[in-house]
Amino acid sequence: MIIRKRKTTSDVSEIAKDYLMRKNIYLNDNWYFKNEFDEEMISSDYKSDELLNVRIPHTVKETPFNYFDDKIYQMLSGYRKEFIADKSWDGKRIVLHFEGAAHEATVYFNGVQLGVHSCGYTAFEFDITEKILYDKPNIIAVKLDSRETLNVPPFGFVIDYMTYGGIYREVYLQITDKTYVSDVFVYTDVPEVYEPGLEEKKVSPKAIGAFLHAKIKLGGNTLGCTVSKSLRRIAGKLPECVNDEYAEAVVLNSSSENTDISFGFHTLPVVLWDINNPALYEFIVSIHRDGKLLDEVKVPFGFRNASFKADGFYLNGRKLIIRGLNRHQSYPYVGYAMPGSMQAYDAKILKEELCLNAVRTSHYPQSHEFINECDRLGMLVFMEFPGWQHIGDEEWKKQAVINEKEMITQYRNHPSIFIWGVRINESADDDAFYTKTNAVAHELDPSRVTGGVRASTKMNLLEDVYTLNDFSHNGKTPGCIKKKDATPDMKKPYMVTEYNGHMYPTKSFDPEDTRVEHTMRHIRVMDAIAGEGDIAGGFGWCMFDYNTHKDFGSGDRICYHGVMDMFRNPKLAAKAYEMQGDEKHVLELSSSMDIGEHPECIRGDIWLYTNADSVRMYKNDVFIKEFHTADSPYKNIAHGPILVDDFIGNLLYENEKFSTEFADKVKHALNTAARYGMGELGIRDKITGARMMLVHRMSVKDIVDLYQKYIGDWGGEATSFKFEAVKNGEVVKTLIKETVNTICLDTLVSHTELIEGKTYDVASVRFKVSDQNGNILPFFAEPVRLKAEGAIDIIGPETVPVRGGMAGTYVKTKKGQGRQGKLIIELDAQGELIRKEIEFNIKEEVIDYV
């Protein structure tokens, strides 16, 4: 039977009104799962004690955090669900829809095979109008093959990421009239209108005229129908005096079955979708017959001009350097199986925490919930079809083209998507194959350019943009390859799609020097790309660490390539991106200032990561120096890191009997020794040392004492360093580095208002173990103990190791267990128990489900 979640009984008339149009009836609860497929699961009278009751999204096997074999999720599994059809559906069109099932799904309905879908990353559906039963239960059965021996992309050779398995995106029935809207594709022509100051958000958005194209597919008998189309703005700042709505109707006097309509029209002034003002519109298509509404579809989209030129990328007429990261859609323990809230949260992390303007969906289409949030936040998306290096046989290629078609037709209304990836990531040239994939993209979507991600320079170029994974920077070499050395055609655009990654894998618990070099490599590449002038931008590899196969990673089945760990806790390298934004104040030091963390106790280069104008440094509350962002050696990015090259300031002038000139020389020698060691003192520094002994009658001990007094490393009183970030003359953030005397546990929760709706909801809880000043303690290694109460469960283990001073967990809602949940967190530190409680409220969304 159909169950409708409603907040009050007064909604009954509204239900009847809504039910005249299309409905999605969600099927995400009460599935039965078995880790091997039994042909009897198809039959109506199948019963088995081995079946598990599961909810969708579902993974075929929850995995450990690390050190596990990928074969544990490679299986031929079975899913089964029974439901009773509501009699009000009779006479309607009924479609069974799967948002994603990894990787080859054979679907049966009431004992009959509906079909096979061979892509784990795109949606698929089957019309069951003539097969549904109203007098007894209906049976859905799915034989799901998640084995990597499948002859479909991305399989066929090794893959640098785990591919998991499961019905991991939502399932629903779509109920419509038998005359219905089958598909709507909206794209726009927008003039290149540069808005000075928009990138700094200093002006209101400008409204301009544009041209809208629409391609509409109608299903069923449309004879005598009236098709209405209308337009309204649903998000984004609006200038004054802008008419926000448009509507008109078309009568279909000569149409019959499965009608296609194409048209275009000039719009009234509209607001453009932009990374800083992601204005969204809704294009509404309605079908009426004899005044009765038969179907209505609302398609969110945006007006924007996204164009590549030989010298880079332009958004709405202004040149914009792409600053992005690559993202996998995986999570600890459950692989791909996370609901929409967590997909959207990743987009928020990319935009709001890492301050990026773009993301690449490596290496497959990702959840609409993730892309929807990119639409809403103003994140550009490079979307590519499934694959990794390997090109298979003709059947494999045929499936790849099907995957591409599904990707484009399912995602092409998203304004955030600005380029299609139509080449298997890092594959060899195959002109016949890629001529076809490129042509398919342009036929299905004439509004976007194509790119093909390569691992080598000067390969054949069939797409619109030469896109290259540039791993040339090794710490000493230039940050990027020049365009002329990368692409065979200088007249076409060029963009970097991956950098760093395996060139310098870094764990959050690695030594400080490693973590700093990881950060600086991201900065060097970003700065180099920005400085070229003819590179559209770049995507770093990658957003977060991820589980991988035995051929890759660190032996524990993790690739530590991320600027975040798997729980999305930021490593130091995250500051390289965070500091490029201006929405929040950023201040971090590359060093803990503990000399014993470095070989020979030599600190090396110490960097300030900030987006402030300057940073004031104090040592034991004595002012040392003000460091200015303008002095950063990295001039091409918005905010370059500042080198801390002075630990003494004017103290030698004030406290010692040195002339000003000689004090400067002594300061240079002491600072050089502090940063690089005595062995790196130059001739000038050694002469200064000799003068100290000969002219100033100082012994070696006196010089060492002077070093200890002003540099303060060995055996002296503990030193406290304070840094103040200054913006527009005001101190906006303070950072203190000193001896740890208190251990704290900080938590960051994605959201505490959880929604039981289309499916269960999940919240992310990130932990940070820090000192009294909020500095992460990277070598703290005690576990966090977790306990869930009420209407939530913990995903994964209840005891979580702290890695790199950070950890995380996820909690999910439990259906029918009340509206309150509590997560209790305990940590033993310094012989004391730290305990925290996080309260969650669970609300029921108004939806229909069976």
C-alpha positions in Angstrom: 0.0 0.0 0.0 1.1 3.6 -0.4 2.0 5.5 2.7 2.0 9.3 2.7 3.9 11.1 5.3 1.9 14.2 6.2 2.3 16.6 9.1 -1.4 17.2 9.6 -4.7 15.6 8.6 -5.7 18.9 6.9 -3.6 18.0 3.9 -6.0 15.5 2.4 -7.4 17.8 -0.2 -3.9 18.8 -1.2 -3.0 15.2 -1.7 -5.9 14.7 -4.1 -4.9 17.9 -6.0 -1.2 16.8 -6.2 -2.0 13.4 -7.2 -3.5 14.5 -10.5 0.1 15.2 -11.7 3.3 13.2 -11.6 4.4 11.6 -8.3 7.6 10.0 -7.2 6.8 7.1 -4.8 10.0 6.1 -3.0 11.0 2.5 -2.6 14.1 2.9 -0.4 12.8 1.0 2.7 12.3 -2.7 3.3 14.5 -4.3 0.7 15.8 -7.7 1.3 19.4 -8.4 0.5 21.6 -11.5 0.0 25.3 -11.6 -0.8 24.7 -14.2 -3.4 22.0 -14.2 -6.0 19.4 -16.9 -5.8 17.2 -17.4 -8.9 14.3 -18.1 -6.6 14.4 -14.5 -5.4 12.5 -13.7 -8.5 9.5 -15.8 -7.6 6.5 -14.5 -5.6 6.6 -17.1 -2.8 10.4 -16.9 -2.1 11.3 -17.0 1.6 14.7 -17.2 3.2 16.1 -16.6 6.7 19.4 -15.5 5.0 17.9 -12.3 3.7 18.8 -9.1 5.4 16.3 -6.2 5.6 18.2 -3.1 4.3 17.5 0.5 3.3 18.7 2.2 0.2 21.3 3.6 -0.3 23.0 0.3 0.4 26.5 -1.1 0.0 26.9 -4.9 -0.6 29.6 -5.0 2.0 30.6 -2.5 4.7 34.4 -2.4 4.7 37.1 -1.7 7.3 38.8 1.7 7.2 42.0 0.2 5.7 43.8 -3.1 5.1 41.0 -5.0 3.4 40.8 -6.9 0.1 38.6 -5.3 -2.6 37.3 -8.8 -3.3 35.0 -8.5 -0.3 32.6 -6.3 -2.3 33.0 -8.0 -5.6 30.1 -10.4 -5.8 26.9 -11.4 -7.5 24.3 -10.3 -5.0 20.5 -10.1 -4.9 18.0 -7.5 -3.8 14.2 -8.1 -3.5 11.3 -5.8 -2.5 7.6 -6.4 -2.3 5.0 -3.6 -2.5 1.3 -3.3 -3.0 0.2 -0.9 -5.7 -2.3 1.8 -4.9 -5.5 1.4 -7.0 -5.4 5.1 -7.8 -2.4 4.3 -10.0 -4.6 2.3 -12.4 -4.8 4.0 -15.8 -1.5 5.9 -15.1 1.9 5.5 -16.6 4.2 3.8 -14.0 8.0 3.7 -14.3 10.5 2.0 -12.0 13.5 4.2 -11.6 17.0 3.5 -10.2 19.4 6.4 -9.6 22.4 4.2 -9.4 23.3 0.5 -9.0 26.9 -0.6 -9.1 27.7 -2.1 -11.5 25.6 -4.4 -13.8 21.9 -4.7 -12.7 19.5 -7.2 -14.1 16.0 -6.2 -13.0 13.0 -8.5 -12.7 9.4 -7.4 -12.0 6.8 -10.0 -11.1 9.0 -12.8 -12.5 9.7 -11.1 -15.8 13.1 -9.7 -16.7 12.8 -6.0 -17.5 16.3 -5.5 -18.8 20.0 -5.1 -17.9 21.8 -1.9 -17.1 25.6 -2.0 -17.4 26.8 1.3 -15.8 27.2 1.8 -12.1 27.2 5.6 -12.4 24.1 6.6 -14.3 20.4 6.2 -13.7 18.1 3.8 -15.5 14.4 3.0 -15.6 11.8 0.6 -16.9 8.1 1.1 -17.8 6.1 -1.3 -15.8 2.6 0.1 -16.6 1.4 -3.1 -18.2 3.1 -5.4 -15.7 1.9 -4.0 -12.3 -0.6 -5.9 -10.2 -3.4 -4.4 -8.1 -4.8 -7.6 -6.6 -1.6 -9.0 -5.0 2.0 -7.9 -4.0 4.4 -6.8 -6.7 7.9 -8.2 -6.6 11.1 -6.3 -7.7 14.2 -8.4 -7.8 17.7 -7.2 -8.8 20.6 -9.4 -9.7 23.6 -7.1 -9.1 27.0 -7.8 -10.4 29.8 -5.8 -8.6 32.7 -8.0 -9.9 35.5 -6.1 -11.6 35.7 -8.8 -14.3 32.8 -7.2 -16.1 33.5 -6.1 -19.7 32.1 -2.6 -19.1 33.8 0.7 -18.2 35.8 1.3 -16.0 36.8 -2.4 -15.8 39.2 -4.4 -17.8 42.6 -3.6 -16.2 43.8 -2.1 -12.9 41.9 0.9 -11.4 43.2 3.4 -8.9 40.1 3.5 -6.8 37.8 1.0 -5.3 34.5 0.6 -7.2 32.3 -0.9 -4.4 28.9 -2.3 -5.2 25.2 -1.9 -4.2 22.0 -0.1 -5.0 23.7 3.0 -3.6 21.4 5.7 -4.9 17.7 6.1 -4.5 14.9 4.0 -6.1 11.4 5.2 -6.8 8.3 4.7 -8.9 7.3 7.6 -11.1 3.5 7.9 -11.6 2.3 10.1 -14.5 -0.6 10.5 -16.8 -0.2 8.5 -20.0 0.4 11.7 -21.8 3.5 13.1 -20.1 6.6 15.2 -20.4 9.4 12.7 -21.3 12.4 15.1 -21.3 13.3 18.7 -21.2 16.6 20.2 -22.2 17.2 23.9 -21.6 20.3 25.9 -22.7 20.9 29.5 -23.3 22.8 32.0 -25.4 24.2 34.8 -23.2 26.3 37.7 -24.4 29.7 38.1 -22.8 29.0 40.8 -20.3 31.9 41.5 -17.9 30.8 43.0 -14.6 33.7 44.8 -13.0 34.0 44.1 -9.3 31.7 41.0 -9.4 34.6 38.8 -8.5 35.0 40.8 -5.3 31.2 40.9 -4.8 31.3 44.7 -4.7 28.5 45.3 -7.2 25.0 44.1 -7.6 24.3 41.6 -10.3 23.5 43.0 -13.7 20.4 41.9 -15.6 20.8 41.3 -19.3 18.8 40.0 -22.2 19.4 36.4 -23.3 18.1 33.7 -25.6 16.7 30.5 -24.3 16.6 27.2 -26.3 14.3 24.4 -25.2 14.0 20.9 -26.5 11.0 19.0 -25.1 10.0 15.4 -25.6 6.4 14.4 -24.9 5.2 10.9 -24.5 1.8 9.3 -25.2 -1.1 10.7 -27.2 -0.6 14.5 -27.4 -3.3 15.3 -30.0 -5.3 18.3 -28.9 -3.1 19.1 -26.0 -1.8 22.5 -25.0 1.8 22.8 -23.9 2.6 25.7 -21.6 6.0 26.9 -20.8 7.0 29.4 -18.2 10.1 30.8 -16.5 10.7 32.0 -13.0 13.8 32.8 -10.9 14.3 30.6 -7.9 17.7 31.6 -6.4 20.3 34.4 -6.6 20.4 38.1 -5.9 18.1 40.1 -8.1 18.6 43.7 -9.3 15.8 46.2 -9.1 13.3 46.6 -11.9 13.6 43.1 -13.3 10.5 41.2 -14.4 11.1 37.7 -13.0 8.5 35.6 -14.8 7.5 34.7 -18.4 4.8 32.3 -19.7 3.2 31.3 -23.0 1.3 28.3 -24.4 1.4 26.3 -27.7 -1.5 24.2 -28.9 -0.6 20.9 -30.5 -3.3 20.4 -33.1 -1.5 17.9 -35.3 0.6 16.0 -32.8 -0.1 12.4 -31.9 2.4 9.9 -30.3 5.8 10.9 -28.7 6.1 14.5 -29.8 9.3 16.5 -30.0 9.1 20.3 -29.7 12.1 22.6 -30.2 11.9 26.3 -29.9 13.7 29.4 -28.7 12.9 32.8 -27.5 14.4 36.1 -26.3 14.0 36.4 -22.5 13.3 39.5 -20.5 16.4 40.7 -18.6 17.7 37.9 -16.5 20.4 37.5 -13.8 23.4 35.4 -14.8 24.5 32.3 -12.9 28.0 33.0 -11.6 30.3 31.5 -9.0 29.6 34.5 -6.8 25.9 34.8 -7.5 24.6 31.5 -8.7 21.2 32.7 -9.9 18.9 29.8 -10.7 15.8 29.8 -12.8 13.0 27.2 -13.2 11.7 26.3 -16.7 8.2 24.8 -16.3 6.6 22.7 -19.0 2.9 21.8 -18.5 0.5 19.7 -20.6 -3.2 20.4 -20.6 -6.1 18.7 -22.4 -9.6 20.3 -22.2 -8.4 22.5 -19.4 -7.1 19.6 -17.3 -3.5 19.5 -16.2 -2.0 16.2 -17.3 1.7 16.6 -16.4 4.1 19.3 -15.3 7.9 19.3 -15.1 10.1 21.9 -13.5 13.7 22.1 -14.6 16.2 24.2 -12.7 18.8 25.8 -14.9 20.9 29.0 -15.1 21.7 31.7 -17.7 25.5 31.9 -18.1 28.2 32.2 -20.7 30.9 29.7 -20.1 33.5 29.8 -22.9 37.0 28.6 -23.5 39.4 30.7 -25.6 43.0 30.2 -26.6 44.2 32.2 -23.6 41.9 30.6 -20.9 38.4 30.2 -19.5 35.8 33.0 -19.4 32.6 33.1 -17.3 30.1 35.7 -18.4 32.8 37.6 -20.2 35.4 37.8 -17.5 38.5 35.7 -17.4 38.5 33.2 -14.6 41.3 30.9 -13.5 39.9 27.5 -12.6 40.9 26.5 -9.1 39.6 23.1 -8.3 40.2 19.6 -6.9 39.2 16.2 -8.1 36.6 14.3 -6.1 35.7 10.6 -5.7 32.2 9.8 -4.4 33.4 7.3 -1.8 33.2 7.4 2.0 34.7 5.3 4.8 33.0 1.9 5.6 30.1 2.3 3.1 31.9 3.1 -0.1 29.4 4.9 -2.5 26.3 4.4 -0.3 25.6 7.8 1.2 22.3 9.8 0.9 21.9 13.2 -0.6 22.8 15.2 2.5 26.3 13.9 2.5 26.7 14.4 -1.3 25.6 18.0 -0.9 27.9 18.4 2.1 31.0 17.6 0.0 30.0 20.4 -2.3 29.8 22.8 0.6 33.2 21.6 1.9 34.7 22.3 -1.5 33.2 25.8 -1.8 33.0 27.1 1.7 35.9 25.3 3.5 38.4 25.0 0.6 37.3 28.1 -1.2 37.4 26.5 -4.6 35.5 27.5 -7.8 35.5 24.1 -9.5 35.5 20.4 -9.1 36.2 17.4 -11.4 34.0 14.3 -10.9 36.8 11.8 -11.3 36.2 9.5 -13.0 32.5 9.0 -13.5 29.2 10.9 -13.2 28.3 11.6 -9.6 25.1 12.1 -7.6 22.6 14.7 -8.7 22.5 15.9 -5.1 26.2 16.7 -5.3 25.7 18.5 -8.6 22.5 20.3 -7.4 24.5 21.7 -4.5 27.2 22.9 -7.0 24.5 24.6 -8.9 23.2 26.3 -5.8 26.7 27.3 -4.4 28.3 28.4 -7.7 30.8 25.6 -8.2 31.9 24.8 -11.7 31.9 21.1 -12.6 34.0 19.1 -15.0 31.9 15.9 -15.6 33.4 12.9 -17.3 32.1 9.5 -18.2 33.4 6.3 -16.5 36.8 4.9 -17.2 40.4 4.7 -16.1 43.3 4.3 -18.6 41.9 1.1 -20.1 40.1 0.9 -23.5 38.4 -2.4 -24.1 37.0 -4.3 -27.1 34.2 -3.2 -29.4 31.5 -4.3 -26.9 33.2 -2.3 -24.2 33.4 0.8 -26.4 29.7 0.4 -27.3 28.9 0.5 -23.6 31.1 3.5 -23.1 29.2 5.4 -25.7 25.9 4.4 -24.0 27.4 5.6 -20.7 28.3 8.9 -22.3 24.8 9.4 -23.7 23.2 8.7 -20.4 25.5 11.1 -18.6 24.8 14.0 -20.9 21.1 13.5 -21.2 20.7 13.1 -17.5 22.9 16.0 -16.4 22.9 18.6 -19.1 20.5 21.0 -17.4 22.9 21.7 -14.6 24.4 25.2 -15.0 27.4 24.2 -12.9 28.6 21.7 -15.5 30.9 23.6 -17.9 32.7 20.8 -19.8 32.1 17.2 -20.7 34.9 14.7 -20.4 34.5 12.4 -23.4 37.8 10.5 -23.3 38.7 7.6 -20.9 40.9 9.2 -18.2 44.6 8.8 -19.1 44.0 6.4 -22.0 45.9 6.0 -25.3 44.8 7.7 -28.5 42.0 6.0 -30.3 40.8 8.4 -33.0 37.8 6.4 -34.2 36.5 5.9 -30.7 37.0 9.5 -29.6 35.7 11.0 -32.8 32.5 9.2 -32.0 32.4 10.2 -28.3 33.1 13.8 -29.2 30.4 13.9 -31.9 27.9 12.4 -29.5 28.5 15.1 -26.9 28.1 17.9 -29.4 24.9 16.4 -30.8 23.3 15.9 -27.4 24.5 19.2 -26.0 25.5 21.9 -28.4 26.0 24.4 -25.5 29.1 22.9 -23.9 32.7 22.1 -24.9 34.4 18.8 -24.7 37.7 17.7 -23.1 39.7 14.5 -23.0 41.9 13.9 -20.0 45.4 12.7 -21.0 48.5 11.7 -19.2 50.9 12.7 -22.0 51.6 15.8 -24.0 51.1 16.4 -27.7 48.5 13.6 -28.1 45.8 13.7 -30.8 43.3 16.4 -30.1 39.7 15.8 -31.2 38.0 17.7 -28.4 37.5 21.4 -27.9 39.9 21.7 -25.0 43.3 19.9 -24.5 43.1 18.7 -20.9 46.2 17.1 -19.3 47.1 15.5 -16.1 50.4 17.4 -15.4 52.5 15.6 -12.8 55.7 17.3 -13.9 56.4 19.1 -10.7 58.6 17.1 -8.3 59.4 19.8 -5.8 62.3 21.3 -7.8 61.1 21.4 -11.4 58.7 24.2 -12.6 55.2 24.0 -11.3 53.6 23.2 -14.6 54.3 22.4 -18.3 53.9 25.4 -20.6 51.0 25.3 -23.0 53.3 25.2 -26.0 55.0 22.1 -24.7 51.7 20.4 -23.8 49.2 20.8 -26.6 49.5 20.2 -30.3 47.3 23.1 -31.1 48.0 26.5 -29.6 44.8 27.9 -31.0 42.7 25.6 -28.8 42.3 26.1 -25.0 44.4 24.2 -22.5 43.6 23.1 -18.9 45.3 21.0 -16.3 43.1 18.3 -14.9 45.3 16.7 -12.2 48.5 17.6 -10.4 50.5 16.4 -7.4 48.7 13.3 -6.1 51.0 10.3 -6.3 54.0 12.6 -6.8 53.9 13.3 -3.0 51.4 11.2 -1.0 51.1 12.7 2.4 49.4 11.4 5.6 47.9 13.7 8.2 50.3 12.0 10.7 53.5 12.4 8.6 56.4 14.4 9.9 56.0 18.2 9.7 58.5 18.6 6.9 56.5 16.2 4.7 53.3 18.0 5.4 54.8 21.3 4.7 56.3 20.2 1.4 52.9 18.7 0.4 51.3 22.1 1.0 54.0 24.0 -0.9 53.7 21.7 -3.9 50.1 22.6 -4.2 50.9 26.3 -3.9 53.8 26.1 -6.5 51.6 24.5 -9.1 48.7 26.8 -8.5 51.0 29.8 -8.7 52.7 28.5 -11.9 49.4 27.8 -13.7 48.1 31.3 -12.7 51.3 32.9 -14.0 51.2 31.4 -17.5 48.3 33.5 -18.8 47.2 30.9 -21.4 46.2 28.0 -19.1 42.5 27.9 -18.1 43.4 26.6 -14.7 43.9 23.4 -12.9 42.4 20.7 -10.7 44.6 19.3 -7.9 44.6 15.6 -7.1 42.6 15.4 -4.9 40.0 16.5 -2.4 40.4 13.6 0.1 42.2 10.3 0.7 40.4 7.3 -0.7 40.5 3.5 -0.6 42.3 1.9 -3.6 43.4 -1.4 -5.0 46.6 -3.3 -4.0 48.5 -1.8 -7.0 48.3 1.7 -5.6 48.4 3.5 -2.3 50.5 2.9 0.8 49.9 -0.8 1.2 47.0 -0.4 3.5 44.5 0.1 0.6 44.5 3.9 1.0 45.8 6.5 -1.4 46.9 9.4 0.8 46.7 11.9 -2.0 44.1 14.2 -0.5 44.3 17.6 1.0 41.9 16.1 3.4 41.7 12.7 5.1 38.8 10.3 4.3 36.6 11.9 6.9 37.1 15.3 5.2 39.3 16.6 8.0 41.7 19.1 6.5 45.4 18.4 6.2 47.9 21.3 6.2 47.7 21.3 2.4 44.0 22.4 2.6 45.3 25.8 3.7 46.9 26.2 0.2 43.3 26.5 -1.1 41.5 27.9 1.8 43.8 31.0 1.9 42.8 31.9 -1.7 39.3 32.8 -0.6 38.2 36.0 1.1 35.0 34.9 2.8 36.7 34.0 6.1 39.9 35.0 7.8 42.7 32.4 7.4 45.9 32.2 9.5 48.1 29.2 9.9 51.8 28.6 10.4 53.5 25.7 8.7 55.4 24.8 11.8 54.6 23.7 15.4 57.8 25.5 16.3 59.1 22.4 18.0 62.7 22.0 16.8 62.9 18.3 17.7 60.4 17.5 14.9 63.2 18.3 12.3 66.4 16.6 11.4 69.3 18.2 13.3 66.7 20.4 15.0 66.8 22.7 12.0 63.4 24.3 11.3 64.0 25.1 7.7 61.6 27.5 5.9 58.5 28.4 7.9 55.5 29.8 6.1 52.5 31.8 7.1 49.4 30.8 5.3 46.9 33.7 5.3 44.6 35.9 3.3 45.3 38.9 5.4 47.3 42.0 4.4 50.0 41.3 6.9 50.9 39.2 10.0 52.5 40.5 13.2 54.8 38.2 15.0 55.5 38.2 18.8 57.9 36.1 20.7 57.1 35.9 24.4 54.8 38.9 23.9 57.7 40.9 22.5 57.0 42.3 19.0 59.5 40.9 16.4 58.3 41.8 12.9 55.3 42.5 10.7 55.3 40.2 7.6 53.5 41.5 4.5 51.6 39.4 2.0 53.0 41.7 -0.7 56.4 40.2 0.0 55.4 36.6 -0.8 57.5 35.1 -3.5 54.3 33.6 -5.0 52.9 36.6 -6.9 50.4 35.0 -9.3 47.8 33.5 -6.9 45.5 35.8 -4.9 47.3 35.2 -1.6 50.8 33.8 -1.5 52.3 32.3 1.6 54.7 34.5 3.6 58.2 33.3 4.5 59.1 33.8 8.2 62.7 34.9 7.8 63.3 36.7 11.1 63.0 35.5 14.7 64.8 38.5 16.2 63.5 41.8 14.9 65.0 44.8 16.5 66.0 43.2 19.8 69.7 43.2 19.0 69.6 46.9 18.4 67.8 47.5 21.7 69.5 45.0 24.0 73.1 44.5 22.8 76.1 46.7 22.4 76.2 46.4 18.7 76.1 49.1 16.1 73.0 49.1 13.9 75.0 47.9 10.9 76.7 45.1 12.9 73.4 44.1 14.6 71.9 43.5 11.2 74.8 41.2 10.3 74.5 39.3 13.6 70.8 38.9 13.1 71.3 37.5 9.6 73.8 35.0 10.9 71.6 33.9 13.8 68.5 33.6 11.6 70.4 31.6 9.0 71.6 29.2 11.6 68.1 28.8 13.0 66.5 28.1 9.6 69.2 26.0 7.8 71.9 25.1 10.4 75.4 26.1 11.1 76.6 24.2 8.0 74.8 26.7 5.8 76.4 29.8 7.1 77.9 31.8 4.3 81.3 33.6 4.2 79.6 36.8 5.3 78.1 35.1 8.4 81.4 33.5 9.3 83.1 36.9 9.1 80.5 38.2 11.4 81.2 35.4 13.9 84.9 36.1 13.8 84.2 39.9 14.5 82.1 38.9 17.5 85.0 36.9 18.9 87.9 39.2 18.0 86.3 42.7 18.2 83.6 42.1 20.8 85.7 39.6 22.8 82.9 37.0 22.8 83.6 33.4 23.5 82.0 30.5 21.7 79.8 30.1 24.8 78.8 33.7 24.6 77.7 33.3 21.0 75.8 30.1 21.9 74.1 32.0 24.7 73.3 34.8 22.4 71.7 32.3 20.0 69.7 30.8 22.8 68.6 34.2 24.0 67.2 35.3 20.7 66.4 32.1 18.9 65.6 30.1 22.0 65.8 26.5 21.0 67.8 24.3 23.4 67.4 24.1 27.2 66.0 27.6 27.8 62.6 28.7 28.9 59.7 27.6 26.7 59.0 30.1 24.0 55.6 31.3 23.1 54.9 32.7 19.6 51.9 34.8 18.8 50.8 35.8 15.3 48.2 38.4 14.5 46.6 38.6 11.0 45.9 42.2 10.0 43.3 43.1 7.4 42.6 46.8 6.6 44.5 47.8 9.6 42.6 45.6 12.1 43.6 42.4 13.8 41.2 39.8 12.4 42.7 36.5 13.7 45.3 35.4 16.2 47.4 32.2 16.3 49.5 31.1 19.3 52.1 28.4 19.2 53.4 27.4 22.7 53.9 24.4 24.9 50.9 22.1 25.1 49.4 22.1 28.6 45.8 21.3 27.8 44.3 18.8 25.4 40.9 19.6 23.9 38.4 17.7 21.7 36.6 19.8 19.1 33.8 18.5 16.9 32.3 19.7 13.7 28.9 18.4 12.8 27.5 18.7 9.3 23.9 19.1 10.6 21.9 18.2 13.7 18.5 18.5 12.1 18.1 15.1 10.3 15.4 14.3 7.8 13.7 11.0 7.6 12.2 11.4 4.1 13.0 9.7 0.8 15.4 7.6 2.8 17.5 7.7 5.9 19.6 10.7 6.6 23.3 10.8 7.6 25.3 13.4 9.5 29.1 13.7 9.4 30.9 14.3 12.7 34.5 15.3 12.5 36.8 15.3 15.5 39.9 17.4 16.1 42.3 16.9 19.1 44.0 20.2 19.8 45.9 22.1 22.3 44.6 25.1 24.4 45.1 27.4 21.4 43.2 25.2 18.9 46.3 23.8 17.2 45.9 20.2 16.0 48.1 17.7 17.8 49.2 15.5 14.8 50.8 12.8 16.9 48.0 12.3 19.5 47.0 8.7 19.0 44.4 7.7 21.7 41.0 6.4 20.4 37.7 8.1 20.4 34.9 6.0 21.9 31.4 6.5 20.5 27.9 5.5 21.7 24.6 6.2 20.0 21.3 6.6 21.8 17.7 7.1 20.5 16.9 7.4 16.8 20.4 7.2 15.4 22.9 4.5 14.6 26.7 4.8 14.1 28.1 3.9 10.7 31.3 1.9 11.2 33.1 1.0 14.5 32.3 2.5 17.9 36.0 3.0 18.7 37.8 5.2 16.2 41.5 5.7 16.2 42.8 9.3 16.1 45.0 9.7 13.0 47.0 12.9 12.6 45.1 14.4 15.5 41.8 13.9 13.7 39.1 11.4 13.3 35.5 11.1 12.2 32.3 9.1 12.2 28.8 9.2 10.6 25.5 8.7 12.2 22.3 7.6 10.4 18.6 7.9 11.3 16.6 4.9 12.4 13.1 4.7 11.1 10.3 4.7 13.6 12.6 5.1 16.6 11.4 8.6 17.7 12.6 12.1 17.0 15.6 12.4 19.2 19.1 11.0 19.0 22.3 11.5 20.9 25.9 10.8 20.1 28.2 10.4 23.1 31.9 10.9 22.5 34.6 10.0 25.0 38.4 10.6 24.8 41.0 9.8 27.5 43.7 12.6 27.5 46.2 13.5 30.2 44.6 11.0 32.6 41.2 12.7 32.3 38.1 11.8 30.5 36.8 14.3 27.9 33.1 13.7 27.2 30.9 15.4 24.7 27.3 14.9 23.7 25.7 15.9 20.4 21.9 16.0 20.2 20.2 15.3 16.9 16.6 16.1 16.0 14.9 13.9 13.5 12.1 15.2 11.4 9.8 13.5 8.9 9.6 15.0 5.4 6.3 15.0 3.5 6.8 12.3 0.9 5.1 9.3 -0.5 6.7 5.8 -0.2 5.9 2.1 -0.3 
